[in-house]
Amino acid sequence: MIAILEAKRAGLLSRRYWSRNIMSGLIVGVVALPLAMAFAIASGAKPEHGLYTAIVAGTLASLFGGSRLQITGPTGAFIVILAGITAKYGIAGLQIATLMAGIILLVMGLTRMGSVIRYIPEPVIIGFTSGIAVIIFVGQWQDFFGLTPQASHHFHEKLLHLLEALPQLQWQTALLGAFTLAVLILSNRYLKKIPGPLVAIVAATIVQSAFQFEQVATIGSAFGGIPQALPHFALPEGISPAVMIELIGPAFTIALLGAIESLLSAVVADNMAGTRHQSNQELIGQGIANIASPLFGGFAATGALARTATNIRNGANSPLSGIVHAITLVLIVVLLAPLAVNIPLAALAAILFVVAYNMSEAHRFLHMARTAPRADVAVLLITFLLTVFSDLVIAVNIGVMLAALLFMKRMADTVNVTQLSDEDLQQEYGQREWHLPSSTLVYRLEGPFFFGAAEHLQHRLQTIREDTDTIVLRISRVPIMDATGMQALWNLLDTCRQHQIRLVIAEARPNIIEKLRRAGLTNQIGEHNVLPHLQLLWQEAPSPALRR
């Protein structure tokens, strides 16, 4: 259900809740101001593009999303992907890719894939988010220290260039950046009721306005300031089928990362506020937001964890706060845009340093590296290293693939094929007079019988004796069976026919029986050989010497 309609039904839009949501929205809007500009610049866009993204996407996601408390806008997680797209295709290409990603997110929500996205393993998520944090941190050295830029698409080349250029740093820029970082850290610690990024950006801007350091790059010197106007509707330049086909890969990357970030943020919001989001509706809301954002001068947006947490801590309980946050940014753009010319880029870099640190979750990364099973640690490190040194898309794909293979191996290892003796069956059924003839073999299958486990049965049945005339498979503990598992049963049936051995399937669950029937196995085995209970073997007349 759409969150704002749910809030209305619950009475959370009534006047008695207005003050707390308006106040929270104002605070989040102020927090979003420096972050939106910093994320835009780091993504290769202009600062106003970040503000337009927060305004348009933040409003629409609050109106149509599935989380009452989610705040949507530009985020640090997107920087690596968006900067690469902007460098290759320009801001128009970034907006086209965002538009396509919005459509993909909308389709994902309509096809109810929200629950699937949540199953991406933790080592993969921590691996790529920590990798993104490292890239963001290193990527801000240029603005923080005032270093000479160098065009490089590879992380190690960029890192080496920055290390070589460090001795030539601009000391005024570096000192102002360090001052901003110190103010930000101290304000976060001691002025918790005032947004730290706002305090830091105001302090740095006042210093730059007072001293007018010539070496310090500002929004005014780098971008000519921020237009004192609202975004207007316009299709991205150069949109065409050929360009859209070329941008399919980046669009899917934006959509996947946006879905992961939004749903993770929504889960955190639920844990903090005791709410429950609708994952599929949240993807629909994010899809609508990302479709509209590039049409009004913005780019990709997703659920912003830090702003969402700030929203909750300040008492918000409905989507009204998200709408007020967007209105706050509109008022700032219209009334205060000229004041942005003296904002130092080093100050925005300092803010991104803190964002990168918080995003890295270094304590979780180190804890998992120390305590998780070795295979999970390998997935974590491979995802992290591929994110940093190769590509986020490759990192996520390989990380998920390795995690899936690891999961399948673990599931296959849980499958047991056990041969049951007279004593086992007598103890289970409490019937001391029941005995198995030596020519009858009873096997119990336990666990999911899928392609990774089918070989267990084939290996176990290689020991069939020549005098065997009946094989019984008890599969009451088999919850699922895939096509490979079915084929293993077909192979066993063929083997039994060649050696004139009777095959009996006992105690299968209803879902397994249905699959056997659809595959035609019950007809080939014989309905009389598919038994709901093993005891029926002892009640057959005439019996194939199963009791004596």
N, C-alpha and C positions, 0 to 999 in steps of 0.2 A: 504494500500500500504506500502511496506517496506520503512522505513524512509530514508535510504541512497539513494534509487532510487528517492524518492520524492525530496530530497535535490539536487541530480544531475540534475533532471528535472528543478528545480527552479534556477539552476546556483550557488548554494551555495558551490559547491566543486571547483569553479574556484580559480585561484591563488590569486586573490585579497582578498580572505577570509582566506587564509592559516595561516597567521601570528596570527590572533586573535584566531583561533581554536587551533593552536599549543600551543600558550601561555596558553590558558585556560586548555588544556589537561595536560600540564606540572604542573600547579598549582594543579589541581585536583589529579593528580598522587601523588604529594607530600602529599596532605591532606589524601589520601587513605592509604598511607603507615602505619602510626601508627594505624589507625582505623582497617585496615584489620588484623593486628597482634593482636590487642586487642580483636576484635570480635572472632577470631579463638581461642585464649586462653580461653576466657570466654565460648566458646561452647564446650570445652573439646578437641580441636584439637591443633596441633602445629602451631606456627606463620607462617611457610612457607605455610601451607595449606590455610591460609587466603589470602596470597599474590597470590598463584596460582589461587584461586577462582576469585580474582579481575582481574587478567590478562586474564584468559580464558573466564569467564562469561562476563566481561566488554567488551571484543572485539566482541564476538558473538552477545550480545544483541544490541550493537551499529550497527552491520551489518544487523541484521535481525529483529530488533524490530520495533515498530510502533511510537516511539517518537524520534524526532531528537536530543533531548538534554538530554535524560535520561542517567544517569551513574549507572551501575549495579555492585554489589559486595556484600560482606558480610555486614549484617546490624544488628543493635541491636535488632530489632523485632524478629529475629530468635533465639536469644541466649537461651531463655527459652526452646524452643522446641528442639533445636539441642543438648544442654547440656544433656537433659534427654535421648535423643536417644543415644548419645555417651556413657553415663554412663551405659546404659543397653546393648547396642549392639556393642560398640567399634567404632572406626573411620571407619572401613569397613562397619559396619551396617549403619552409617550415610551416607556414600557415596552411598550405595545401595538405601537407602530411597530417597536420592537426585535424583538419576537417575530415579527412578520411579516417583517422583514428576515432573521431567522435562517432562516425557511422558504424565502425566496427564495435565500439563499446555499446552502442544502442542495440545492435544485433545480438551481442553477447547477453545483454540483459533480457531482451525479448525471448531468446532461446533458453533462458534460465541456466546460464553457465556460471552464475555467481557462486554457487556452492562448489563448483569444480576448481575455481581459481584459489579457493582457500586451502586446497590440498597441496600446494607447492611446499616442499619440505623446508624446515627451518634452516638447515645448513646452507641451502641455496640462497634463501632470503638474506641471512646474515652475511654470507659471502659476497653477494653482489652489492648490498648496501654499504658494507665496509669498504669495498673496492671503489665505489662511487665517492665515498667520503675522502679517500686518499687522493683521487683525481681532482676533486673540488679543492682540497687543501693546497695541493701543489699548483693547481691552475690559478690560484689567487696571488702567488708570489709576485708575479709581474706587477700588479697594481699596488700590492702592499709595500713592496720595496722600490717601486719606480724603475723596474728593469726594462731593458730594450726588448720589445716583442720579437718573436721568431715564429714563423709559420711552420708547424710540425704536426703531423697527424699521429705520431707515435709517442707514447708516454715517456719511454726511456730517453728518447732524443730531446724531448722538452725538458725533462728533469736535468739531463746533463748540461743543456744550454743554460738553464737557470742557475745551476751550481757554478758554472764558469763565470756567469755574469754577476754573481752576488758581490764580488769586491767592488764593482762599479755602481752599487746601489745609490739612489738619491737620498741623502740623509734626511732632508726635510720631509720627504714623503714617508720614509721609514719611521721617523720619529712620530709623525702625525698618526700613522697606522698603529704604532705601538701604544700611543696615547689613547686612541679609540678603543683598542683591545682591552687596555687596563680599565677604562671607564665602563666598558660593557661587562667585564667580569665582576667588578666591584658593585655595579648597580644591580646585577642579577643576584648578588649575595646579600646586599644591605638595603636595597630599595625595591623590594619584591612587589610592591603595589604599583610601581611605575615600570612600564615595559623597558627592559634594558636596551634593546636596539634603538628605541627612540631617544633615550638619554644619550647614548653614545653618538648617534648621528647628529643630534642637536649640538652637543659639545664640540664635535669635530668641525661642524659647519661654522660655529661661532669663532673658533680659533682661525679657520681659514679666512673667514670674512674680515677678521680683525687684522691679520698680518699679510694676507694676500701673497702667500708663497708662490713665486713664479714657477717653480719646478713641480709643484703639486698639481696633478691632473684632477679636474673636477667634472661634474656633469655638464657644466657650462662650457668648459674648454673642449671636452670630448664629444658632446652631443648637441651643443647649442642650447641646452636647457630642456625644459618639459613644456610642451604646448599647453596653453591655458584654455583647453577645449575638451569637450566630451567626445568619445569615439563615435564614428558614424559608419553606417552600413556600406560595405564595398566588398566585392568578390576579390579574392587574392589574384594578383597579377600573374599572367602567364598560365592560368589553369587550362589544361587540355588533357585529352585521354592519354597521350604519350607521356606527359609528365606524371600523371596519376599512376600509370603502370610502373614507371621508374621508382615511384615513392611508396609502392605497396609494402616493401620490407620495412622502411622506417615507420610507416603508419602502424603496422602490426606491432612493432616494438613499443611505440608510444602507447598504444591501446593496452598491451599486456602489462607494461609497467604501471600505467595509470590504474588499471583494474586492481593490481596487487596492492599498490600504495593506498588507494581509496578504501579497499576492504580491510586492510590492516589498520588504518586509521579509524575506521568505523568500529572495529572490534575493540580497540583501545578506548574509544569513546563509550562504548557499552559498558566496559569494565569500570570506568571511572564514574559513570552516571547511573548505572543500573538500568540502562535502556536496552532495547533490542532492535537492531537495524534490519532492513530487508535488503539482502545482498543484490538480488536481481534488479530491484527498483533503484538501488544506488548506482548500478552500472548504467541503467537507463538515464538517470539524472546526469551522470558524468558524461554520457554520450551526447546528450542535448547541450550541455555546457561546452563541450569541445567542438561541437558543430558550430555553435554561435560565436564562440570566442574569436576565431580567425576572421569571421565576417565583420567584426567590429574592431579590428586592429590588434587583437591579442594572439596568443599562441596556446600551447598545450597546458592544461591544468589538471590537478588531481586533488584528492583529499590531503590537506596539510596537517600533519600530526601536531606540530607545535602550536599552531593557531587554534586547532580544535581543542587541545588541552587547555589553552588559555581561555577559550570560550567557556568551557565547563567550569573551570576554577573560579570564574567571575560570576557564576550563578545562572548561566543561560539554561533554559529548558525547552526551547522551541526553535524552529527555523527562523523566527523573527530576528534573532541575533545575527544570523548570517546575512540577512537582507540589510540590516542596519550597518553591518561592517562594510558592505559594498557602497551604501549611501555615504558613509563617512569618507571613503576614498574619493567619491565623486566630489564632495564638498572641498576636500583638500586639493584636488586637481584644479577645480574652478577658482578657488580663492587663494591658494598658497603656492601654485606652481612656480611663479617667478623666484621664490626663495630657494628653489632647488639648485640654482646655478652654482652655488658655492659648496655643494656637498662633495667632499673629496672621494675619489674612487678608492683610495686607500682605506677610508672608513667603511665603505661597503665591503671591501675585501676582508677587513677585520671581522665584520659581522658573519661573513661566510666561513671564516675560520672556526668560529664557535658553532655554526650550523653543521659544518663537516665533523667536528668533534662529537657533537650530540648524535649525529646521524650514524657515526661509525659504531656506536655502542661497543667500545673497545672491551669493556668488562665482560660482555656476553660473548664476544669473539674469543677472548682469551680463556674464559671459563669452558666454552665448548671445545676449544683446541686441547685443553688439559684433561677434560673429563669424558668427552663423548667417545663412543667406539671408534676404532681406527678408520673404518670405512667411512663413517660420517665426517671425521676430521679430514680425510682425503677429499671428499666432496666439497667441504667448506673451503679448503685451501685452493683447490683447482678452480672453483668458481671465483674466488677472490683474485687469484693471479690472472685468470683470463679476463676478468673485468678490467683490471689495471693495465695489463700489457697487450691485450688483444682487442676485444670488443664486447660490449655488454650483451648483445644479442647472442653471440657465440657462447658467452659465459653462462647465461641463463639456460640456453638450449642444452648445452653439454651437462650443466649441473643437474637439470631436471632429468635428463636421460640417465646419467649415472645414478642418481637417487632412485629412479624407477627400477633400474637393473638391480640395484642393491636391495630394494624392497622385494622384488620378485625372487631373488636368491634366498632372502630370509623366509619368505613365504614357502618356497619350495623346500627349505630345510625343515619346516614344521610338519611336512607330510610324512606320515609313517605307514608302512605296509607291513603288518604283523601277521604271522601265521599262528592260528589259535589251535591249541591242543585240546584233548579230552578234558584235562583238568581245568583249563580256562573256561570252557563252556559249562562244565558241571558246577563250577564255583559261581558263574554268572547267573545260571538259571536255577540252581539248587536242585537239580535232577540227577541223582547219582546213577540212575539206571540208564541214562543216555550215554551212548558211546559212538565214536566215529569209526567207521571202517578205515583201514589203512589206505584204501584207494580214494578217499575223500579228503580234500584239502580245503580248509576254511581260512580266508584272509580278511583282515579288518583294515580298511582304509581310513585314515584320519587326516583331515586338513583339506584345504582347497586343491582340487584336482585339476590343475591347469597345465599349460605347456611346460612350465618349469619343473613340474613334479611328475609328469607322465613317465619319465625314465625310471623313477623309483619302482613303479609297478612292473615295468618290463624287466628290470634287473632282478627283481625279487622272484619273478615267475620263471626265470631261467633254470631254476633248480627243481622243476616239476619232474617227478619220478615217472618211469615208464608204465607202472601199473596204475597210475591215476585215472579214474573214470569220471570224477566230479570235482569241479572247482566252484567254491562258493565265495562271492565277494560281498562282505558286509560294508555298506557305505552310509550308514546312519550318521556318521561324523564327517561327512563330506558336504560342506555348505554350498559350494559352487563347483561347476564343471564347465570347462571351455571346449572349443572345437578339438584341440589337441588331446584333451582328456577323452573326448568321445572317440577320437581315432585310435587311442590306445585300447579302448574297449573293443573296437572293431578288429584291431590286430589280434587281441586276445581271443575273440570269437573265432577268427579264421584259424588260429593255432589250435583251438579246441576242436574245431571241425576236422582238421587234418588228422588229429590223433584220436578222434571219436570220443571226446571228453564232453560231458555235460557242463554247461556254464549256468550258474544261478546267481542272480542279483538280488540281494536281500536288504530290506530295511532302508531303502532309498527315500529321501525326502520328497515331498510333492513337487517341488520345483525341478528336482533332478529327474523324477519320473516323467515330467512333461517334456524335458529336453530329450530324454531317451526315446520317447514316442515320436517327437518331431523329427528326430534323426533316423527313425525306422529301426532302432536297435531292439525295441521290445518285440516287434514282429519277428525279427530274425532270431532273437534268443528264445522267443516263445513266451506268451503271456503267463503260462503256468510256471515259468522259470524266473519270473519277477515277483518276489514274495514280500509282503509287508512285514512279516515276522519270520525269523529263522526257525521258530518252533514248528512252523508248518511243514518243514521237511520231515519231522518225526511223525506227522499225521497223514502222510501220503499213503495211498493204498492202490496198487502194491508199492511198497517202498523199495528204493534201490539200495537195499541193505544198509540203510542208515541207522537202523536199530536192530539189535540182536539180543 
